[in-house]
Amino acid sequence: MLIREICLEDALPVRQRTIWEDNDSDLVMLPDDHKAMHFGLFVNRELVSVVSTFETGKIVQFRKFGTLPECRRRGYGSKLLVFMIAFMEKRNISKIWCYASSDRIDFYSNFGFVLTSIKSKREGIEYVVMERRKVSMRITLAENA
C-alpha cells in the first residue's frame, strides 16, 4: 500500500466510479480542481481511493473522497483520511472540514470531526458540515502555586 499526492487526471476516473457512477461525468470536475491537492491510496500499484483538498488560508475543505466499490470495507478510506489529516496538521492547518451525508457522520466522528449546525441539500441528499480543529495546548502556571 502507498499513499501519495496525485494529479487531477488520475483522480477523476476513480471519482467517477466511486461517487458519481450513475451520473454525468461533468459532475466529477469541480471549478477549483486545478488549485486543489489530490491524494491517492494505491494497492498493488492500482489507485483505489482518492480525496481532494481545497485550501483557503489555514482552513482546508476536503471533497470527492471515495474508494472503489470493490475495495470498500478494507480500511483504505480510513488510512487515506488519517494520512490527509496528518499532512494538513504538519502544514499548520487550523481547521479541516467537509460536507458529510447522515450515513457518514459516525465514520468522520471516529477521526475527531464534530458536527456543526450548517446543513445543505444536494441531489435530494442532506449533508451536514463536520469539522476538525487543530488543538493547541497552552499550559498556564499559577503565579502562587
KOLMI-513969 format. One record per residue: residue number from 1; residue in three letters; x, y, z of N, C-alpha, C in turn. Coordinates in steps of 0.2 Angstrom, whole numbers. Each point is the difference from the previous one (the first is absolute). Layout:
% residues N
<nr NUM rest ala n.c1 X n.c2 Y n.c3 Z ca.c1 X ca.c2 Y ca.c3 Z c.c1 X c.c2 Y c.c3 Z>
...
END
This chain:
% residues 145
<nr 1 rest met n.c1 4 n.c2 -6 n.c3 0 ca.c1 -4 ca.c2 6 ca.c3 0 c.c1 4 c.c2 6 c.c3 0>
<nr 2 rest leu n.c1 -2 n.c2 5 n.c3 -4 ca.c1 4 ca.c2 7 ca.c3 0 c.c1 -5 c.c2 5 c.c3 -1>
<nr 3 rest ile n.c1 1 n.c2 6 n.c3 4 ca.c1 -4 ca.c2 6 ca.c3 0 c.c1 5 c.c2 5 c.c3 -2>
<nr 4 rest arg n.c1 -3 n.c2 4 n.c3 -5 ca.c1 4 ca.c2 6 ca.c3 -3 c.c1 -4 c.c2 5 c.c3 -3>
<nr 5 rest glu n.c1 3 n.c2 6 n.c3 -1 ca.c1 -4 ca.c2 5 ca.c3 -4 c.c1 0 c.c2 -3 c.c3 -7>
<nr 6 rest ile n.c1 -6 n.c2 2 n.c3 -4 ca.c1 -1 ca.c2 -2 ca.c3 -6 c.c1 -2 c.c2 6 c.c3 -5>
<nr 7 rest cys n.c1 0 n.c2 -1 n.c3 -6 ca.c1 -3 ca.c2 5 ca.c3 -4 c.c1 -7 c.c2 -1 c.c3 -1>
<nr 8 rest leu n.c1 -4 n.c2 6 n.c3 -2 ca.c1 -7 ca.c2 0 ca.c3 -1 c.c1 -2 c.c2 -5 c.c3 -5>
<nr 9 rest glu n.c1 4 n.c2 -1 n.c3 -6 ca.c1 -2 ca.c2 -5 ca.c3 -5 c.c1 0 c.c2 -7 c.c3 3>
<nr 10 rest asp n.c1 4 n.c2 -2 n.c3 5 ca.c1 -1 ca.c2 -6 ca.c3 3 c.c1 -5 c.c2 -1 c.c3 4>
<nr 11 rest ala n.c1 -2 n.c2 5 n.c3 4 ca.c1 -6 ca.c2 0 ca.c3 4 c.c1 -7 c.c2 0 c.c3 -3>
<nr 12 rest leu n.c1 -1 n.c2 3 n.c3 -6 ca.c1 -6 ca.c2 0 ca.c3 -3 c.c1 -3 c.c2 -7 c.c3 -1>
<nr 13 rest pro n.c1 3 n.c2 -5 n.c3 -3 ca.c1 -3 ca.c2 -6 ca.c3 -2 c.c1 -3 c.c2 -4 c.c3 7>
<nr 14 rest val n.c1 4 n.c2 1 n.c3 5 ca.c1 -2 ca.c2 -3 ca.c3 6 c.c1 -6 c.c2 4 c.c3 3>
<nr 15 rest arg n.c1 0 n.c2 6 n.c3 0 ca.c1 -6 ca.c2 4 ca.c3 2 c.c1 -6 c.c2 -2 c.c3 -4>
<nr 16 rest gln n.c1 1 n.c2 -1 n.c3 -6 ca.c1 -6 ca.c2 -2 ca.c3 -4 c.c1 -3 c.c2 -7 c.c3 2>
<nr 17 rest arg n.c1 5 n.c2 -5 n.c3 2 ca.c1 -3 ca.c2 -6 ca.c3 2 c.c1 -2 c.c2 0 c.c3 7>
<nr 18 rest thr n.c1 3 n.c2 4 n.c3 4 ca.c1 -2 ca.c2 0 ca.c3 7 c.c1 -6 c.c2 4 c.c3 2>
<nr 19 rest ile n.c1 -1 n.c2 6 n.c3 -3 ca.c1 -4 ca.c2 5 ca.c3 3 c.c1 -6 c.c2 1 c.c3 -5>
<nr 20 rest trp n.c1 2 n.c2 0 n.c3 -7 ca.c1 -6 ca.c2 2 ca.c3 -4 c.c1 -1 c.c2 -5 c.c3 -6>
<nr 21 rest glu n.c1 1 n.c2 -6 n.c3 2 ca.c1 0 ca.c2 -6 ca.c3 -5 c.c1 -7 c.c2 1 c.c3 -4>
<nr 22 rest asp n.c1 -5 n.c2 2 n.c3 2 ca.c1 -6 ca.c2 0 ca.c3 -3 c.c1 -2 c.c2 7 c.c3 -3>
<nr 23 rest asn n.c1 4 n.c2 4 n.c3 0 ca.c1 -1 ca.c2 7 ca.c3 -2 c.c1 5 c.c2 3 c.c3 -5>
<nr 24 rest asp n.c1 -2 n.c2 5 n.c3 -3 ca.c1 4 ca.c2 3 ca.c3 -5 c.c1 7 c.c2 1 c.c3 2>
<nr 25 rest ser n.c1 5 n.c2 -1 n.c3 -4 ca.c1 7 ca.c2 1 ca.c3 2 c.c1 2 c.c2 7 c.c3 1>
<nr 26 rest asp n.c1 -4 n.c2 5 n.c3 -2 ca.c1 1 ca.c2 7 ca.c3 1 c.c1 0 c.c2 2 c.c3 7>
<nr 27 rest leu n.c1 -4 n.c2 -4 n.c3 4 ca.c1 0 ca.c2 1 ca.c3 7 c.c1 6 c.c2 -2 c.c3 4>
<nr 28 rest val n.c1 4 n.c2 -4 n.c3 -3 ca.c1 7 ca.c2 -2 ca.c3 3 c.c1 4 c.c2 6 c.c3 1>
<nr 29 rest met n.c1 0 n.c2 4 n.c3 -4 ca.c1 5 ca.c2 6 ca.c3 0 c.c1 -3 c.c2 6 c.c3 4>
<nr 30 rest leu n.c1 5 n.c2 3 n.c3 4 ca.c1 -2 ca.c2 6 ca.c3 4 c.c1 3 c.c2 6 c.c3 -3>
<nr 31 rest pro n.c1 -3 n.c2 6 n.c3 1 ca.c1 3 ca.c2 6 ca.c3 -3 c.c1 7 c.c2 1 c.c3 2>
<nr 32 rest asp n.c1 2 n.c2 -1 n.c3 7 ca.c1 7 ca.c2 1 ca.c3 2 c.c1 4 c.c2 -6 c.c3 0>
<nr 33 rest asp n.c1 -1 n.c2 -5 n.c3 -3 ca.c1 4 ca.c2 -6 ca.c3 0 c.c1 7 c.c2 1 c.c3 -2>
<nr 34 rest his n.c1 1 n.c2 5 n.c3 -4 ca.c1 7 ca.c2 1 ca.c3 -3 c.c1 4 c.c2 4 c.c3 6>
<nr 35 rest lys n.c1 -3 n.c2 2 n.c3 5 ca.c1 3 ca.c2 3 ca.c3 6 c.c1 1 c.c2 -5 c.c3 6>
<nr 36 rest ala n.c1 -3 n.c2 -5 n.c3 0 ca.c1 -1 ca.c2 -5 ca.c3 5 c.c1 6 c.c2 -5 c.c3 0>
<nr 37 rest met n.c1 1 n.c2 -3 n.c3 6 ca.c1 5 ca.c2 -5 ca.c3 1 c.c1 -4 c.c2 -7 c.c3 0>
<nr 38 rest his n.c1 2 n.c2 -4 n.c3 -4 ca.c1 -3 ca.c2 -7 ca.c3 0 c.c1 4 c.c2 -5 c.c3 3>
<nr 39 rest phe n.c1 -3 n.c2 -5 n.c3 4 ca.c1 4 ca.c2 -5 ca.c3 3 c.c1 -3 c.c2 -7 c.c3 -2>
<nr 40 rest gly n.c1 4 n.c2 -5 n.c3 -1 ca.c1 -2 ca.c2 -6 ca.c3 -2 c.c1 3 c.c2 -6 c.c3 4>
<nr 41 rest leu n.c1 -4 n.c2 -5 n.c3 1 ca.c1 3 ca.c2 -6 ca.c3 3 c.c1 0 c.c2 -6 c.c3 -5>
<nr 42 rest phe n.c1 6 n.c2 -3 n.c3 -1 ca.c1 1 ca.c2 -5 ca.c3 -5 c.c1 1 c.c2 -7 c.c3 4>
<nr 43 rest val n.c1 -3 n.c2 -5 n.c3 -3 ca.c1 1 ca.c2 -7 ca.c3 2 c.c1 2 c.c2 -4 c.c3 -6>
<nr 44 rest asn n.c1 6 n.c2 -3 n.c3 0 ca.c1 3 ca.c2 -3 ca.c3 -5 c.c1 0 c.c2 4 c.c3 -7>
<nr 45 rest arg n.c1 2 n.c2 6 n.c3 2 ca.c1 1 ca.c2 5 ca.c3 -6 c.c1 -7 c.c2 3 c.c3 -3>
<nr 46 rest glu n.c1 -5 n.c2 -2 n.c3 3 ca.c1 -7 ca.c2 2 ca.c3 -3 c.c1 -2 c.c2 5 c.c3 5>
<nr 47 rest leu n.c1 -3 n.c2 6 n.c3 -3 ca.c1 -3 ca.c2 5 ca.c3 4 c.c1 -7 c.c2 -2 c.c3 2>
<nr 48 rest val n.c1 -1 n.c2 -1 n.c3 7 ca.c1 -6 ca.c2 -2 ca.c3 2 c.c1 -4 c.c2 5 c.c3 4>
<nr 49 rest ser n.c1 3 n.c2 5 n.c3 3 ca.c1 -3 ca.c2 5 ca.c3 4 c.c1 2 c.c2 7 c.c3 -1>
<nr 50 rest val n.c1 -4 n.c2 5 n.c3 -1 ca.c1 2 ca.c2 7 ca.c3 -1 c.c1 -3 c.c2 5 c.c3 5>
<nr 51 rest val n.c1 3 n.c2 6 n.c3 1 ca.c1 -3 ca.c2 5 ca.c3 3 c.c1 4 c.c2 7 c.c3 -3>
<nr 52 rest ser n.c1 -4 n.c2 5 n.c3 0 ca.c1 2 ca.c2 6 ca.c3 -2 c.c1 -1 c.c2 6 c.c3 5>
<nr 53 rest thr n.c1 6 n.c2 4 n.c3 1 ca.c1 -1 ca.c2 5 ca.c3 5 c.c1 1 c.c2 7 c.c3 -3>
<nr 54 rest phe n.c1 -4 n.c2 4 n.c3 3 ca.c1 -1 ca.c2 7 ca.c3 -3 c.c1 2 c.c2 5 c.c3 6>
<nr 55 rest glu n.c1 6 n.c2 3 n.c3 0 ca.c1 2 ca.c2 4 ca.c3 5 c.c1 -2 c.c2 8 c.c3 -1>
<nr 56 rest thr n.c1 -2 n.c2 3 n.c3 5 ca.c1 -1 ca.c2 7 ca.c3 1 c.c1 3 c.c2 3 c.c3 6>
<nr 57 rest gly n.c1 6 n.c2 3 n.c3 0 ca.c1 4 ca.c2 2 ca.c3 6 c.c1 2 c.c2 -6 c.c3 3>
<nr 58 rest lys n.c1 -2 n.c2 -1 n.c3 7 ca.c1 1 ca.c2 -5 ca.c3 4 c.c1 -5 c.c2 -5 c.c3 1>
<nr 59 rest ile n.c1 -5 n.c2 0 n.c3 -5 ca.c1 -6 ca.c2 -4 ca.c3 1 c.c1 0 c.c2 -4 c.c3 -7>
<nr 60 rest val n.c1 -2 n.c2 -7 n.c3 1 ca.c1 0 ca.c2 -5 ca.c3 -6 c.c1 -7 c.c2 -3 c.c3 0>
<nr 61 rest gln n.c1 -3 n.c2 0 n.c3 -5 ca.c1 -6 ca.c2 -4 ca.c3 -2 c.c1 2 c.c2 -6 c.c3 -4>
<nr 62 rest phe n.c1 -2 n.c2 -6 n.c3 2 ca.c1 2 ca.c2 -6 ca.c3 -4 c.c1 -7 c.c2 -2 c.c3 -3>
<nr 63 rest arg n.c1 1 n.c2 -2 n.c3 -7 ca.c1 -6 ca.c2 -2 ca.c3 -4 c.c1 2 c.c2 -6 c.c3 -4>
<nr 64 rest lys n.c1 -5 n.c2 -3 n.c3 -3 ca.c1 1 ca.c2 -5 ca.c3 -5 c.c1 4 c.c2 -6 c.c3 3>
<nr 65 rest phe n.c1 -2 n.c2 -2 n.c3 6 ca.c1 4 ca.c2 -5 ca.c3 4 c.c1 -4 c.c2 -7 c.c3 -1>
<nr 66 rest gly n.c1 4 n.c2 -5 n.c3 -3 ca.c1 -4 ca.c2 -6 ca.c3 -2 c.c1 5 c.c2 -6 c.c3 -1>
<nr 67 rest thr n.c1 -2 n.c2 -6 n.c3 1 ca.c1 3 ca.c2 -6 ca.c3 -2 c.c1 -3 c.c2 -4 c.c3 -5>
<nr 68 rest leu n.c1 3 n.c2 -3 n.c3 -4 ca.c1 -3 ca.c2 -4 ca.c3 -5 c.c1 -5 c.c2 -5 c.c3 3>
<nr 69 rest pro n.c1 -6 n.c2 -1 n.c3 -3 ca.c1 -5 ca.c2 -5 ca.c3 4 c.c1 3 c.c2 -7 c.c3 1>
<nr 70 rest glu n.c1 4 n.c2 -3 n.c3 -4 ca.c1 3 ca.c2 -6 ca.c3 1 c.c1 5 c.c2 0 c.c3 6>
<nr 71 rest cys n.c1 3 n.c2 5 n.c3 2 ca.c1 5 ca.c2 1 ca.c3 5 c.c1 -2 c.c2 3 c.c3 7>
<nr 72 rest arg n.c1 -7 n.c2 1 n.c3 0 ca.c1 -3 ca.c2 3 ca.c3 6 c.c1 1 c.c2 -5 c.c3 6>
<nr 73 rest arg n.c1 -1 n.c2 2 n.c3 6 ca.c1 0 ca.c2 -4 ca.c3 6 c.c1 6 c.c2 -3 c.c3 2>
<nr 74 rest arg n.c1 6 n.c2 3 n.c3 -3 ca.c1 6 ca.c2 -3 ca.c3 2 c.c1 5 c.c2 5 c.c3 3>
<nr 75 rest gly n.c1 -3 n.c2 6 n.c3 2 ca.c1 4 ca.c2 5 ca.c3 4 c.c1 4 c.c2 4 c.c3 -4>
<nr 76 rest tyr n.c1 -1 n.c2 0 n.c3 -7 ca.c1 4 ca.c2 4 ca.c3 -4 c.c1 -2 c.c2 8 c.c3 0>
<nr 77 rest gly n.c1 -6 n.c2 1 n.c3 1 ca.c1 -3 ca.c2 7 ca.c3 1 c.c1 3 c.c2 3 c.c3 6>
<nr 78 rest ser n.c1 0 n.c2 -4 n.c3 6 ca.c1 2 ca.c2 2 ca.c3 6 c.c1 7 c.c2 2 c.c3 0>
<nr 79 rest lys n.c1 4 n.c2 -5 n.c3 -3 ca.c1 7 ca.c2 2 ca.c3 -1 c.c1 2 c.c2 6 c.c3 -4>
<nr 80 rest leu n.c1 -4 n.c2 1 n.c3 -5 ca.c1 1 ca.c2 6 ca.c3 -4 c.c1 -2 c.c2 6 c.c3 4>
<nr 81 rest leu n.c1 -5 n.c2 0 n.c3 4 ca.c1 -3 ca.c2 6 ca.c3 4 c.c1 6 c.c2 1 c.c3 5>
<nr 82 rest val n.c1 2 n.c2 -5 n.c3 4 ca.c1 5 ca.c2 1 ca.c3 5 c.c1 6 c.c2 4 c.c3 -3>
<nr 83 rest phe n.c1 2 n.c2 -3 n.c3 -6 ca.c1 6 ca.c2 3 ca.c3 -4 c.c1 -1 c.c2 8 c.c3 -1>
<nr 84 rest met n.c1 -6 n.c2 1 n.c3 -3 ca.c1 -2 ca.c2 7 ca.c3 -2 c.c1 0 c.c2 5 c.c3 6>
<nr 85 rest ile n.c1 -3 n.c2 -3 n.c3 6 ca.c1 0 ca.c2 4 ca.c3 6 c.c1 7 c.c2 2 c.c3 2>
<nr 86 rest ala n.c1 4 n.c2 -5 n.c3 0 ca.c1 7 ca.c2 1 ca.c3 3 c.c1 4 c.c2 4 c.c3 -5>
<nr 87 rest phe n.c1 -1 n.c2 0 n.c3 -6 ca.c1 3 ca.c2 4 ca.c3 -5 c.c1 -2 c.c2 7 c.c3 1>
<nr 88 rest met n.c1 -6 n.c2 2 n.c3 1 ca.c1 -3 ca.c2 6 ca.c3 1 c.c1 3 c.c2 3 c.c3 7>
<nr 89 rest glu n.c1 0 n.c2 -4 n.c3 5 ca.c1 2 ca.c2 2 ca.c3 7 c.c1 8 c.c2 2 c.c3 -1>
<nr 90 rest lys n.c1 4 n.c2 -3 n.c3 -4 ca.c1 7 ca.c2 2 ca.c3 0 c.c1 0 c.c2 6 c.c3 -4>
<nr 91 rest arg n.c1 -5 n.c2 2 n.c3 -4 ca.c1 0 ca.c2 7 ca.c3 -3 c.c1 -3 c.c2 5 c.c3 4>
<nr 92 rest asn n.c1 -1 n.c2 -2 n.c3 6 ca.c1 -3 ca.c2 5 ca.c3 5 c.c1 -7 c.c2 3 c.c3 -2>
<nr 93 rest ile n.c1 -4 n.c2 -5 n.c3 -3 ca.c1 -7 ca.c2 2 ca.c3 -2 c.c1 -4 c.c2 0 c.c3 7>
<nr 94 rest ser n.c1 -4 n.c2 5 n.c3 1 ca.c1 -4 ca.c2 1 ca.c3 6 c.c1 -7 c.c2 -4 c.c3 0>
<nr 95 rest lys n.c1 -3 n.c2 -1 n.c3 -6 ca.c1 -6 ca.c2 -3 ca.c3 0 c.c1 0 c.c2 -4 c.c3 -7>
<nr 96 rest ile n.c1 -3 n.c2 -7 n.c3 1 ca.c1 -1 ca.c2 -4 ca.c3 -6 c.c1 -8 c.c2 -1 c.c3 0>
<nr 97 rest trp n.c1 -3 n.c2 1 n.c3 -5 ca.c1 -8 ca.c2 -2 ca.c3 0 c.c1 -2 c.c2 -3 c.c3 -6>
<nr 98 rest cys n.c1 -6 n.c2 -2 n.c3 0 ca.c1 -4 ca.c2 -3 ca.c3 -6 c.c1 -7 c.c2 0 c.c3 1>
<nr 99 rest tyr n.c1 -4 n.c2 -2 n.c3 -5 ca.c1 -7 ca.c2 -1 ca.c3 0 c.c1 -1 c.c2 -7 c.c3 0>
<nr 100 rest ala n.c1 -3 n.c2 -3 n.c3 6 ca.c1 -1 ca.c2 -7 ca.c3 1 c.c1 -7 c.c2 -2 c.c3 -1>
<nr 101 rest ser n.c1 -2 n.c2 -5 n.c3 -3 ca.c1 -6 ca.c2 -2 ca.c3 -1 c.c1 -2 c.c2 -4 c.c3 7>
<nr 102 rest ser n.c1 -6 n.c2 0 n.c3 2 ca.c1 -2 ca.c2 -3 ca.c3 7 c.c1 3 c.c2 -7 c.c3 1>
<nr 103 rest asp n.c1 0 n.c2 -4 n.c3 -5 ca.c1 3 ca.c2 -7 ca.c3 1 c.c1 7 c.c2 0 c.c3 1>
<nr 104 rest arg n.c1 4 n.c2 6 n.c3 -1 ca.c1 7 ca.c2 0 ca.c3 1 c.c1 2 c.c2 4 c.c3 7>
<nr 105 rest ile n.c1 -5 n.c2 2 n.c3 3 ca.c1 2 ca.c2 4 ca.c3 6 c.c1 4 c.c2 -4 c.c3 5>
<nr 106 rest asp n.c1 -2 n.c2 -6 n.c3 2 ca.c1 4 ca.c2 -4 ca.c3 4 c.c1 7 c.c2 -1 c.c3 -2>
<nr 107 rest phe n.c1 1 n.c2 -1 n.c3 -7 ca.c1 7 ca.c2 -2 ca.c3 -2 c.c1 4 c.c2 6 c.c3 1>
<nr 108 rest tyr n.c1 -2 n.c2 6 n.c3 -2 ca.c1 4 ca.c2 6 ca.c3 1 c.c1 1 c.c2 2 c.c3 8>
<nr 109 rest ser n.c1 -5 n.c2 -2 n.c3 4 ca.c1 1 ca.c2 1 ca.c3 7 c.c1 6 c.c2 -4 c.c3 3>
<nr 110 rest asn n.c1 1 n.c2 -6 n.c3 -3 ca.c1 5 ca.c2 -4 ca.c3 2 c.c1 7 c.c2 3 c.c3 -1>
<nr 111 rest phe n.c1 0 n.c2 5 n.c3 -4 ca.c1 7 ca.c2 4 ca.c3 -1 c.c1 0 c.c2 7 c.c3 3>
<nr 112 rest gly n.c1 -4 n.c2 1 n.c3 4 ca.c1 0 ca.c2 6 ca.c3 4 c.c1 -4 c.c2 6 c.c3 -3>
<nr 113 rest phe n.c1 -4 n.c2 -2 n.c3 -5 ca.c1 -4 ca.c2 6 ca.c3 -3 c.c1 -7 c.c2 0 c.c3 4>
<nr 114 rest val n.c1 -2 n.c2 6 n.c3 1 ca.c1 -6 ca.c2 2 ca.c3 3 c.c1 -5 c.c2 3 c.c3 -4>
<nr 115 rest leu n.c1 -6 n.c2 -1 n.c3 2 ca.c1 -6 ca.c2 3 ca.c3 -4 c.c1 0 c.c2 7 c.c3 1>
<nr 116 rest thr n.c1 -2 n.c2 4 n.c3 -5 ca.c1 -2 ca.c2 7 ca.c3 1 c.c1 -8 c.c2 1 c.c3 -2>
<nr 117 rest ser n.c1 -2 n.c2 6 n.c3 1 ca.c1 -7 ca.c2 1 ca.c3 -2 c.c1 -1 c.c2 1 c.c3 -7>
<nr 118 rest ile n.c1 5 n.c2 0 n.c3 -4 ca.c1 -1 ca.c2 2 ca.c3 -7 c.c1 -2 c.c2 -6 c.c3 -4>
<nr 119 rest lys n.c1 -6 n.c2 1 n.c3 -4 ca.c1 -2 ca.c2 -6 ca.c3 -4 c.c1 -1 c.c2 3 c.c3 -7>
<nr 120 rest ser n.c1 -1 n.c2 -5 n.c3 -4 ca.c1 -1 ca.c2 1 ca.c3 -7 c.c1 -3 c.c2 -6 c.c3 -3>
<nr 121 rest lys n.c1 -3 n.c2 1 n.c3 -6 ca.c1 -4 ca.c2 -5 ca.c3 -4 c.c1 2 c.c2 0 c.c3 -7>
<nr 122 rest arg n.c1 2 n.c2 -6 n.c3 -3 ca.c1 2 ca.c2 0 ca.c3 -7 c.c1 -2 c.c2 -7 c.c3 -2>
<nr 123 rest glu n.c1 -3 n.c2 0 n.c3 -6 ca.c1 -2 ca.c2 -6 ca.c3 -4 c.c1 -5 c.c2 -4 c.c3 5>
<nr 124 rest gly n.c1 -4 n.c2 3 n.c3 4 ca.c1 -4 ca.c2 -3 ca.c3 5 c.c1 3 c.c2 -3 c.c3 6>
<nr 125 rest ile n.c1 6 n.c2 1 n.c3 1 ca.c1 4 ca.c2 -3 ca.c3 6 c.c1 2 c.c2 6 c.c3 4>
<nr 126 rest glu n.c1 -2 n.c2 -1 n.c3 7 ca.c1 2 ca.c2 5 ca.c3 5 c.c1 7 c.c2 -1 c.c3 2>
<nr 127 rest tyr n.c1 4 n.c2 6 n.c3 1 ca.c1 7 ca.c2 0 ca.c3 2 c.c1 0 c.c2 4 c.c3 6>
<nr 128 rest val n.c1 5 n.c2 -1 n.c3 5 ca.c1 2 ca.c2 4 ca.c3 5 c.c1 7 c.c2 2 c.c3 0>
<nr 129 rest val n.c1 2 n.c2 6 n.c3 2 ca.c1 7 ca.c2 1 ca.c3 0 c.c1 3 c.c2 -3 c.c3 7>
<nr 130 rest met n.c1 6 n.c2 -4 n.c3 -1 ca.c1 3 ca.c2 -2 ca.c3 5 c.c1 7 c.c2 3 c.c3 0>
<nr 131 rest glu n.c1 3 n.c2 1 n.c3 6 ca.c1 7 ca.c2 3 ca.c3 0 c.c1 4 c.c2 -2 c.c3 5>
<nr 132 rest arg n.c1 7 n.c2 0 n.c3 -1 ca.c1 5 ca.c2 -2 ca.c3 5 c.c1 4 c.c2 6 c.c3 0>
<nr 133 rest arg n.c1 1 n.c2 3 n.c3 6 ca.c1 4 ca.c2 5 ca.c3 2 c.c1 7 c.c2 -2 c.c3 3>
<nr 134 rest lys n.c1 5 n.c2 4 n.c3 -2 ca.c1 7 ca.c2 -2 ca.c3 3 c.c1 -1 c.c2 3 c.c3 7>
<nr 135 rest val n.c1 2 n.c2 -5 n.c3 5 ca.c1 0 ca.c2 2 ca.c3 7 c.c1 7 c.c2 2 c.c3 2>
<nr 136 rest ser n.c1 1 n.c2 7 n.c3 2 ca.c1 7 ca.c2 2 ca.c3 3 c.c1 -1 c.c2 0 c.c3 7>
<nr 137 rest met n.c1 4 n.c2 -3 n.c3 4 ca.c1 0 ca.c2 0 ca.c3 7 c.c1 5 c.c2 5 c.c3 3>
<nr 138 rest arg n.c1 -3 n.c2 4 n.c3 4 ca.c1 4 ca.c2 4 ca.c3 4 c.c1 0 c.c2 -2 c.c3 8>
<nr 139 rest ile n.c1 5 n.c2 0 n.c3 3 ca.c1 0 ca.c2 -1 ca.c3 7 c.c1 2 c.c2 6 c.c3 3>
<nr 140 rest thr n.c1 -5 n.c2 2 n.c3 5 ca.c1 1 ca.c2 6 ca.c3 4 c.c1 2 c.c2 -2 c.c3 7>
<nr 141 rest leu n.c1 6 n.c2 3 n.c3 2 ca.c1 2 ca.c2 -2 ca.c3 7 c.c1 -3 c.c2 6 c.c3 4>
<nr 142 rest ala n.c1 -3 n.c2 -2 n.c3 6 ca.c1 -3 ca.c2 4 ca.c3 5 c.c1 6 c.c2 4 c.c3 3>
<nr 143 rest glu n.c1 -1 n.c2 7 n.c3 1 ca.c1 6 ca.c2 4 ca.c3 3 c.c1 2 c.c2 -3 c.c3 7>
<nr 144 rest asn n.c1 -5 n.c2 -1 n.c3 4 ca.c1 1 ca.c2 -2 ca.c3 7 c.c1 -1 c.c2 -8 c.c3 1>
<nr 145 rest ala n.c1 2 n.c2 -4 n.c3 -5 ca.c1 -1 ca.c2 -7 ca.c3 1 c.c1 5 c.c2 -3 c.c3 5>
END
